[in-house]
Amino acid sequence: MSDEVAVFTHEKFRMWLRSDGVVELTWTPHVPSGLEDAVAAIEAMSGLTGGRAAPLLVHTEDAGPQDRAARMEFVRRQEIVSAVALLVGNPLSRMMATFFINVSRPEVPTRLFDDATAATEWLRSRLV
């Protein structure tokens, strides 16, 4: 991860601003997350970007379950993202990500990817 500009580490996630302007988020594998974790992630992203909206690449491949309050907080605070790419790596992570999109109906462009390069290219086209 040599293209990191700034990094934020939390007990349940790691987030960094890359030199290309994309923010990347990796959840601690198989650990459930709740509202407090969502708030911490939103605050971390806002801090990394200076409050500006930025594209977000989320690694969901091994993420644990996320409660409804956390999902709703991410949807409520969409002003911090210009687009979201959810990286899925297995049928379970794809199912969870699809469920999030279908139930939450995010207002910003949100897509599933199984390839990080394709996800990054899509996000770069949405830099604000």
N, C-alpha and C positions, 0 to 999 in steps of 0.2 A: 504494500500500500504506500508506495513512494510518492504518490500524488496527493497525500493528505496535506491540507493547509492548517486545519485546526481539528482537535479531537475532544470529544466529551465521553467520559466513561461513567457508567452507572452500574449498579449491581445486576441489573437485568438487561442492559443493552449497551452497545457501543455505537456512537454516531460521529461521523466526521464530515467536514466540508472538503471536497476535493478541489484540486486546482482548476478543473473545468467548470466549476460552479454547481456541480451536482452534490447533494447531501446524501450520504449513504448510512443506512441504519441496519445493524445486525443485532438480533435478539439473542440472549443467552439460550442455548438449546434446551427445549422441553420444559422451560420454566413458565408457569402461568403468569400473566400480567393483568393488572387491574387499573383502575382509574388513576391512582397515584403515579403509576409508571407511565401512563399516557400523558399526564400533565408534565412529568419530568422530561419526557421525550419532546413534547411541544416546546417547553421552555429551553431545552438544549438546542433545538433547531433554531429557534428565534435568536438565541445567543450567538450561534455560529454564523448566522446570516445577517446579523444586525437588524432583525425584524423584517427583512425583505422576503418576499415569496421566492422560493427556489424549487427546482425539481428534486424529488426524493426517490431514491432507490432503496427498497425495503427487502431484506433477505428474510423470506418466510419459510425457507426450506426446512428448518428444524425448530421453528418457533413453537412455543407452548401455547395453550389455549389463552384467549383474551376475553375478558368478561365484557358484557354488554355495555357497561358504563364506560369502559376504555374505548370501545369501538365508537360509541356515540360522541365521546370527547374529541376523537380524531376527526370525525365528520363535522362537529360544531366549529372546530378551529382550522378550517380549510384555508383561511387567509394566509397561512404561512407556507403553503405549497402551490406551485404553478402546475405540477403534474406529479403523478405517483406511478411508479413501476413496481409491481410486486413480483419478486423472483420466487418461483415455485420450483421444487425439485422432486416432488413425489406426489402421488395421487391425493394424499391427505392434505398437504399444504395447498395444492390446487383447489381442493374442495373448500378449505377454510377461506382462502382468498376469494373464491367465487361467491361464497356465502356473504362475506363482508361487502363485496361490491353490490350484490343483488339486494341485500337488506338495507344497507346504509345509503345507497344511491349517491355517491360522492358527486359534488358539483364540478370538481376539477377533473381533467382527463386522467383516467385511471385504467391501467392495463396489466394483464398477467403476462409474464415471460418465463421461459425456462432457460433462456440464454442471456447471460449478463451483458455481453457485447451488444446484442440487439436492444436490450432494455436501455443501456447507456446511450446508444445512438438516438433512440426515440426521445429520451429525456433531454438530451442536448438540443434537440430541435425545438424544445419548449422552454429554453432559458428566457427569462424576462429581463 
